Amino acid sequence: MDRRMGWNLDSTERATLNWTRPIPAYSKARARFSRTPAAFLDEPRILFGPTLFMPRLKKRLVFAAALVLLILFWAIAVGPEPPARISISPEELVRAVTIQRDSLIDLYLIEHVDPNGRDAQGRTPLLITMSQQDWKTAQRLLAAGARVDVADKNNFTPLMAAAMHGNVDMFKLILARSDNIHPEVPCTDGRDLLGLALDGGNPEIINTVIERLPQTSKWTTSARHALNAALVTQNKNQIRALLSKHSAPPTPEGKSVPFLAYAIAGNNSSLFTTLLACGADPNTVLPPQCDKDFLGMLSSKSIRSYVEEDRNLNLLMLAAGLGQDDYLRALLEAGANRNRWTSRYKMSALDVAAETGHWRAAQL
């Protein structure tokens, strides 16, 4: 060993190095490890396990994905908020229908705006479109859930609008969706469903309305107009339907004497035969106070006095007192009761015929 370098080496001692002077070796100490020598084999050892490195391509993909996510999160954080849904009131749809703005109507229906709003007059969009005869929009409103029984402040309904304009298809469509129909209820101006149907002029609608009329004793103005129109056209089906809906005998407008009595006094065989064939009551009684024009039609003073003074004078007595044998026979064939008497003088049809000098009528 080179003593000049200050090495102090020994096989059993630790080597220390001091450039100034050699340091004496420390005294020996017992080793903490076993002195058994480790045996190493000369053959190669293969270590199996997962690869601890990441391929370069995979690193790039991970980096790109992280970058995309970072950009996405940043865009969400700084981007604008989604637009809030605009609330459209039903009155907006009413206004659009009133001014017939088809583009706005389309938009509002797409947005499912309530189709049952009302304007200042209480009209719904359905009623407005039907009054405008915009049947296409009316059908769209019905498909959107428009109610068909909602009337305006004048009690005018969509069914009335369809009848007034004579649109039978729309009338049937609304009628099928209606739950509570009262054709006898008029508007505030006095018009009812039957009168509006007569204005529309569609026979199918008129027949449908007549069929749905309730049983009543009072003849309305529209019912009288319908009967007059049916008598002119000899529409016996309508005449029969109208007579079956009313227990009271039909009278001309503004009169109290029945049509049959006018037909007998005026010798109107066509009117008499038609009414009797369609179900008019042959035992109809004259009112206590008869119309002046009717009294003027009576040729016999005797029968006129009976009509003015007595009560419960019926058609059979009237025909017998006027000597109208054909009318008398027709009434009897229709079921007139010859055994009835007047209230005051207790006169039968036979007595009236005898008192007025019509012996042939008395023999029937």
C-alpha positions as CSV (number, residue, x, y, z in Angstrom):
1,M,0.0,0.0,0.0
2,D,1.1,3.5,-0.6
3,R,1.7,5.0,2.8
4,R,2.0,8.5,1.4
5,M,-1.7,8.6,0.7
6,G,-2.6,7.7,4.2
7,W,-4.4,4.5,3.5
8,N,-5.0,2.1,6.3
9,L,-6.4,-1.0,4.9
10,D,-6.9,-4.3,6.7
11,S,-8.8,-7.4,5.7
12,T,-10.7,-7.4,9.0
13,E,-11.0,-3.7,9.6
14,R,-12.8,-0.9,8.0
15,A,-10.8,1.4,5.8
16,T,-10.6,5.0,6.6
17,L,-9.1,7.8,4.6
18,N,-7.6,10.9,6.0
19,W,-5.5,13.1,3.7
20,T,-3.6,14.6,6.6
21,R,-2.7,11.5,8.4
22,P,-3.8,7.9,8.6
23,I,-6.4,7.2,11.2
24,P,-6.0,4.2,13.3
25,A,-8.4,1.4,12.8
26,Y,-11.2,1.1,15.2
27,S,-11.4,-2.0,17.3
28,K,-13.3,-4.8,15.9
29,A,-17.0,-5.0,16.6
30,R,-19.4,-7.9,16.1
31,A,-21.4,-7.7,12.9
32,R,-25.1,-7.5,13.1
33,F,-25.6,-9.7,10.1
34,S,-24.8,-13.4,9.7
35,R,-21.5,-14.2,8.3
36,T,-22.9,-17.0,6.1
37,P,-21.8,-16.1,2.6
38,A,-24.6,-15.5,0.1
39,A,-24.7,-17.9,-2.7
40,F,-25.3,-16.5,-6.2
41,L,-26.1,-18.7,-9.2
42,D,-24.4,-18.1,-12.5
43,E,-27.6,-18.7,-14.6
44,P,-29.7,-15.6,-15.6
45,R,-32.8,-14.6,-13.7
46,I,-36.0,-13.5,-15.5
47,L,-38.3,-11.1,-13.6
48,F,-42.0,-11.2,-14.6
49,G,-44.4,-8.3,-13.9
50,P,-46.4,-5.5,-15.5
51,T,-44.6,-3.0,-17.6
52,L,-44.0,0.1,-15.6
53,F,-43.8,2.5,-18.5
54,M,-46.6,4.0,-20.7
55,P,-46.5,4.0,-24.5
56,R,-46.0,7.4,-26.1
57,L,-49.3,7.2,-28.1
58,K,-51.3,6.5,-25.0
59,K,-49.9,9.5,-23.3
60,R,-50.9,11.7,-26.2
61,L,-54.5,10.4,-26.1
62,V,-54.8,10.9,-22.4
63,F,-53.5,14.5,-22.7
64,A,-55.9,15.2,-25.6
65,A,-58.9,13.9,-23.6
66,A,-57.9,16.0,-20.6
67,L,-57.5,19.1,-22.7
68,V,-61.0,18.6,-24.3
69,L,-62.6,18.2,-20.9
70,L,-60.9,21.3,-19.7
71,I,-62.1,23.3,-22.6
72,L,-65.6,21.9,-22.2
73,F,-65.8,22.8,-18.5
74,W,-64.4,26.3,-19.3
75,A,-67.1,26.8,-22.0
76,I,-69.9,25.7,-19.6
77,A,-68.6,28.0,-16.9
78,V,-68.2,31.2,-19.0
79,G,-70.9,30.5,-21.6
80,P,-74.4,32.1,-21.6
81,E,-77.3,30.6,-19.7
82,P,-79.9,28.8,-21.7
83,P,-82.9,31.0,-22.7
84,A,-85.8,30.8,-20.3
85,R,-89.2,29.6,-21.6
86,I,-91.5,32.5,-22.5
87,S,-94.9,32.3,-20.8
88,I,-97.7,33.1,-23.3
89,S,-101.1,34.0,-21.8
90,P,-104.4,32.8,-23.2
91,E,-105.3,36.4,-24.0
92,E,-102.5,36.5,-26.5
93,L,-104.1,33.7,-28.5
94,V,-107.4,35.5,-28.3
95,R,-105.8,38.6,-29.7
96,A,-104.0,36.7,-32.5
97,V,-107.3,35.0,-33.5
98,T,-109.2,38.3,-33.5
99,I,-106.8,40.0,-35.8
100,Q,-106.3,36.7,-37.8
101,R,-102.5,36.5,-37.5
102,D,-102.0,33.0,-38.7
103,S,-98.2,32.9,-37.8
104,L,-98.9,33.8,-34.2
105,I,-101.7,31.4,-34.0
106,D,-99.4,28.6,-35.2
107,L,-96.8,29.6,-32.7
108,Y,-99.2,29.7,-29.8
109,L,-100.7,26.4,-30.7
110,I,-97.3,24.8,-30.9
111,E,-96.5,26.2,-27.5
112,H,-99.7,24.6,-26.2
113,V,-101.3,27.9,-25.1
114,D,-104.6,27.5,-23.3
115,P,-107.3,27.8,-26.1
116,N,-110.0,28.8,-23.7
117,G,-109.2,32.4,-23.0
118,R,-111.7,35.1,-23.4
119,D,-111.9,38.7,-24.7
120,A,-113.8,41.6,-23.2
121,Q,-117.1,40.2,-24.6
122,G,-116.5,36.8,-23.2
123,R,-115.7,35.2,-26.5
124,T,-113.3,32.3,-26.7
125,P,-110.9,31.8,-29.7
126,L,-113.2,29.1,-31.0
127,L,-116.3,31.3,-31.0
128,I,-114.3,34.1,-32.7
129,T,-113.0,31.9,-35.5
130,M,-116.5,30.4,-36.1
131,S,-118.0,33.9,-36.2
132,Q,-115.3,34.7,-38.8
133,Q,-116.1,31.4,-40.6
134,D,-112.5,30.4,-40.3
135,W,-113.3,26.7,-40.1
136,K,-109.8,25.5,-40.5
137,T,-108.5,27.4,-37.4
138,A,-111.7,26.3,-35.6
139,Q,-110.8,22.7,-36.2
140,R,-107.3,23.2,-34.9
141,L,-108.6,24.9,-31.8
142,L,-110.9,21.9,-31.2
143,A,-107.9,19.6,-31.6
144,A,-106.0,21.7,-29.1
145,G,-108.7,21.2,-26.4
146,A,-111.1,24.2,-27.0
147,R,-114.3,23.9,-25.0
148,V,-117.5,23.9,-27.2
149,D,-120.1,24.8,-24.5
150,V,-118.6,28.1,-23.5
151,A,-120.9,31.0,-24.4
152,D,-120.1,34.7,-24.5
153,K,-121.8,37.4,-22.4
154,N,-124.7,37.4,-24.8
155,N,-125.2,33.6,-24.3
156,F,-124.1,33.0,-27.9
157,T,-122.4,29.6,-28.3
158,P,-120.1,28.0,-31.0
159,L,-123.0,25.6,-31.8
160,M,-125.2,28.7,-32.6
161,A,-122.4,30.1,-34.8
162,A,-122.2,26.9,-36.8
163,A,-126.0,26.8,-37.2
164,M,-126.2,30.4,-38.2
165,H,-123.6,29.9,-41.0
166,G,-125.1,26.6,-42.1
167,N,-121.9,24.6,-41.8
168,V,-123.3,21.1,-41.2
169,D,-119.9,19.4,-40.7
170,M,-118.8,21.8,-38.0
171,F,-122.3,21.7,-36.4
172,K,-122.0,17.9,-36.2
173,L,-118.5,18.1,-34.8
174,I,-119.4,20.5,-32.1
175,L,-122.6,18.7,-31.3
176,A,-120.7,15.4,-30.8
177,R,-118.5,17.2,-28.2
178,S,-121.2,19.0,-26.4
179,D,-122.3,17.6,-23.0
180,N,-125.1,20.0,-22.1
181,I,-127.2,21.3,-25.0
182,H,-130.3,23.5,-24.4
183,P,-131.6,24.6,-27.8
184,E,-134.5,26.3,-26.2
185,V,-132.4,28.8,-24.3
186,P,-132.2,32.1,-26.2
187,C,-129.5,34.7,-26.4
188,T,-129.9,38.1,-24.7
189,D,-131.3,39.4,-28.1
190,G,-134.0,36.7,-28.1
191,R,-132.5,34.5,-30.8
192,D,-132.3,30.8,-30.1
193,L,-130.7,27.8,-31.8
194,L,-133.7,27.0,-34.0
195,G,-134.0,30.6,-35.2
196,L,-130.3,30.8,-36.0
197,A,-130.6,27.4,-37.9
198,L,-133.4,28.8,-39.9
199,D,-131.2,31.8,-40.8
200,G,-128.5,29.4,-41.9
201,G,-130.9,27.6,-44.1
202,N,-129.4,24.1,-43.9
203,P,-132.3,21.6,-43.7
204,E,-130.2,19.0,-41.9
205,I,-129.2,21.4,-39.2
206,I,-132.9,22.5,-38.8
207,N,-134.1,18.9,-38.5
208,T,-131.4,18.1,-35.9
209,V,-132.3,21.1,-33.8
210,I,-136.1,20.3,-34.0
211,E,-135.4,16.7,-32.9
212,R,-133.5,18.0,-29.8
213,L,-136.2,20.5,-28.7
214,P,-137.7,19.6,-25.3
215,Q,-141.3,18.9,-24.8
216,T,-143.2,22.2,-24.0
217,S,-146.5,23.8,-24.3
218,K,-145.3,27.2,-25.4
219,W,-144.6,28.0,-29.0
220,T,-141.6,30.2,-29.4
221,T,-141.2,32.7,-32.2
222,S,-138.6,30.5,-33.9
223,A,-140.8,27.4,-33.6
224,R,-143.7,29.3,-35.3
225,H,-141.3,30.5,-38.0
226,A,-140.1,26.9,-38.6
227,L,-143.7,25.7,-38.8
228,N,-144.7,28.4,-41.2
229,A,-141.7,27.5,-43.4
230,A,-142.5,23.8,-43.3
231,L,-146.1,24.6,-44.2
232,V,-145.1,26.6,-47.2
233,T,-142.8,23.8,-48.5
234,Q,-145.1,21.1,-47.4
235,N,-142.4,19.5,-45.3
236,K,-144.6,17.1,-43.4
237,N,-141.7,15.5,-41.4
238,Q,-140.8,18.9,-39.9
239,I,-144.5,19.7,-39.3
240,R,-145.0,16.4,-37.6
241,A,-141.9,16.9,-35.5
242,L,-142.8,20.4,-34.4
243,L,-146.3,19.4,-33.5
244,S,-145.1,16.4,-31.4
245,K,-142.8,18.8,-29.4
246,H,-145.7,21.1,-28.4
247,S,-148.7,20.1,-26.4
248,A,-150.5,23.4,-27.2
249,P,-152.0,23.9,-30.7
250,P,-150.0,26.1,-33.0
251,T,-151.2,29.6,-33.7
252,P,-150.2,32.3,-36.2
253,E,-147.7,34.8,-34.9
254,G,-149.3,37.2,-32.5
255,K,-152.6,35.4,-32.5
256,S,-154.5,33.3,-30.0
257,V,-156.8,31.3,-32.3
258,P,-155.2,28.0,-33.5
259,F,-154.3,27.4,-37.1
260,L,-156.9,24.7,-37.6
261,A,-159.7,27.1,-36.6
262,Y,-158.4,29.7,-39.1
263,A,-158.3,27.0,-41.7
264,I,-162.0,26.1,-41.0
265,A,-163.2,29.7,-40.9
266,G,-161.3,30.6,-44.0
267,N,-162.1,27.4,-45.9
268,N,-158.4,26.6,-46.3
269,S,-158.6,22.9,-47.0
270,S,-154.9,22.5,-47.8
271,L,-153.8,23.9,-44.5
272,F,-156.5,22.0,-42.6
273,T,-155.7,18.7,-44.3
274,T,-151.9,19.1,-43.8
275,L,-152.2,20.0,-40.1
276,L,-154.6,17.2,-39.4
277,A,-152.6,14.6,-41.2
278,C,-149.4,15.6,-39.3
279,G,-151.0,15.1,-35.9
280,A,-152.8,18.3,-35.0
281,D,-155.4,17.7,-32.2
282,P,-158.9,17.4,-33.6
283,N,-160.4,18.3,-30.2
284,T,-158.7,21.7,-30.1
285,V,-160.7,24.3,-28.1
286,L,-161.0,27.9,-29.1
287,P,-159.6,30.4,-26.6
288,P,-161.9,32.5,-24.4
289,Q,-161.0,35.7,-26.2
290,C,-160.7,35.1,-30.0
291,D,-158.9,37.4,-32.4
292,K,-161.0,40.1,-34.1
293,D,-159.8,39.1,-37.6
294,F,-161.0,35.5,-36.8
295,L,-164.4,36.7,-35.7
296,G,-164.6,38.7,-38.9
297,M,-164.2,35.6,-40.9
298,L,-167.3,33.9,-39.4
299,S,-170.1,34.4,-41.9
300,S,-172.9,33.4,-39.5
301,K,-173.9,35.8,-36.7
302,S,-175.3,32.9,-34.7
303,I,-172.0,31.0,-34.5
304,R,-170.2,34.3,-33.9
305,S,-172.3,34.9,-30.8
306,Y,-171.6,31.4,-29.6
307,V,-167.9,32.0,-30.1
308,E,-167.9,35.3,-28.3
309,E,-170.3,34.4,-25.4
310,D,-169.8,30.7,-24.7
311,R,-166.6,28.9,-23.6
312,N,-164.9,25.7,-24.5
313,L,-166.2,25.8,-28.1
314,N,-164.1,23.2,-30.1
315,L,-163.4,22.7,-33.7
316,L,-166.1,20.2,-34.3
317,M,-168.7,22.7,-33.0
318,L,-167.2,25.4,-35.2
319,A,-167.4,23.3,-38.3
320,A,-171.0,22.2,-37.5
321,G,-172.0,25.8,-36.9
322,L,-170.5,27.0,-40.2
323,G,-172.0,24.0,-42.1
324,Q,-168.6,22.8,-43.2
325,D,-169.5,19.2,-43.7
326,D,-166.2,18.1,-45.2
327,Y,-164.2,19.5,-42.3
328,L,-166.7,18.0,-39.8
329,R,-166.3,14.6,-41.4
330,A,-162.5,14.9,-41.4
331,L,-162.5,15.9,-37.7
332,L,-164.6,12.9,-36.8
333,E,-162.4,10.5,-38.7
334,A,-159.4,12.0,-37.0
335,G,-160.9,11.2,-33.6
336,A,-162.8,14.3,-32.6
337,N,-165.2,13.7,-29.7
338,R,-168.8,14.6,-30.6
339,N,-170.0,14.2,-27.0
340,R,-168.4,17.4,-25.6
341,W,-170.4,20.4,-24.5
342,T,-169.7,24.1,-24.0
343,S,-169.3,25.5,-20.5
344,R,-172.0,28.1,-20.4
345,Y,-174.9,26.9,-22.6
346,K,-174.1,23.2,-22.5
347,M,-174.2,22.9,-26.3
348,S,-172.9,19.9,-28.3
349,A,-171.8,20.0,-31.9
350,L,-175.2,18.6,-32.8
351,D,-177.0,21.4,-30.9
352,V,-174.8,24.0,-32.6
353,A,-175.6,22.6,-36.0
354,A,-179.3,22.6,-35.3
355,E,-179.3,26.1,-33.8
356,T,-177.6,27.5,-36.8
357,G,-179.8,25.7,-39.3
358,H,-177.3,23.2,-40.7
359,W,-179.3,20.0,-40.6
360,R,-177.0,18.0,-42.8
361,A,-174.1,18.7,-40.4
362,A,-176.4,17.6,-37.6
363,Q,-176.9,14.2,-39.3
364,L,-173.2,13.3,-39.4
